[in-house]
Amino acid sequence: MKYLLILISFLFAMEVSANSPSYQVGFTQTQIGKESDRPVPVTLWYPTADQSPVTQVAENSVFLGTSVIQEATPQAGHFPLVLLSHGYRGSWRNLNWLATRLVQDGYIVAGVDHIGTTFYSHDKEAAQQWWQRPRDLTRTLDWLLASPTWQDAIDQHRISAIGHSLGGWTVMLLAGAQTDPVQLLAQYNRYPNPRIAAVIDEMDLTQKAPSDASNLQDSRIQKVVSLDLGLARGLSTDSLKALSTPALLLSAGIDIGDLDEKLETGFLAEHIPLLKRRYKTYSEALHFSFMQLCKEGAEAILEEESPGDSIVCRDGESTRPALHDNMYHDISAFLQQDVY
């Protein structure tokens, strides 16, 4: 009976998505905690009834942007909220494509830039306060729910978090996963990887969190989505087995030599209770397929600027737009499904 109810809920979510209105995308940026020792840059995408002026954001010589209306008036209504967490040395731009599509389907989306591990901020001291990453999202949620502009617009019973790469690791901590430095070292000594080792060293992930950050779970977040995360084997198996927050685990099937999905997302799927997770691998996706669309000729530009970086624009035989369509279908269906 439980599986039948899940199937009915899933089919209902697909029907709702197909019939839902399409909103224009409002866009604004701010910074919370400006006077604190860790201000958090926040990017907001939200439904609006405004029609113009339309501009492009996250557009450059390599990546395609999306159309938004900057500083638009928020649409009246009650909308689910999605929090976004970028990967190691990434930014809000990486999941801008996903945020835009979510807003068109009636979501409010808030993305943060995690100081110390963004494209624009390589600060080792800040990066080593790794527990601040999930706290950035919790602080953003606190701010939104206290804001006169946003508190009444957010459906507090439908709050989710989505993260790519290190962002996936971040949202798993929000879901209740906890780090285990002893397990981390044992696992990555068993399966050594130079790039993973560099991240562990830069973020000093062998240290324990301070006592007041030993549990970073935010119970207000009802669902999480992990997009080809890394560092999974540093999450304690006991905490994963006890996870109660539903999780969608999506991974890239083409190994780029850095993130073997069977040792990363597969590790989560192995230990999280079956009824609390969904697990899917896109066989034609690389780790960077979850990022924004690349322009024609982008690989050549990247390779000239920094040999090897062109990999961020490579996918398997399927095109990135087609992959994004499949990814969005799976994410949207999961977010609309009743909590199980």
PyMOL commands that set and color helices and strands:
alter all, ss='L'
color gray80, all
select helices_A, chain A and resi 2-19+92-104+124-127+132-146+166-174+181-190+194-203+211-213+232-234+237-241+265-271+274-276+287-290+298-305+309-313+320-336
alter helices_A, ss='H'
color red, helices_A
select strands_A, chain A and resi 24-32+40-48+55-57+66-70+79-85+108-112+154-164+223-227+247-252+277-282
alter strands_A, ss='S'
color yellow, strands_A
deselect
rebuild
show_as cartoon
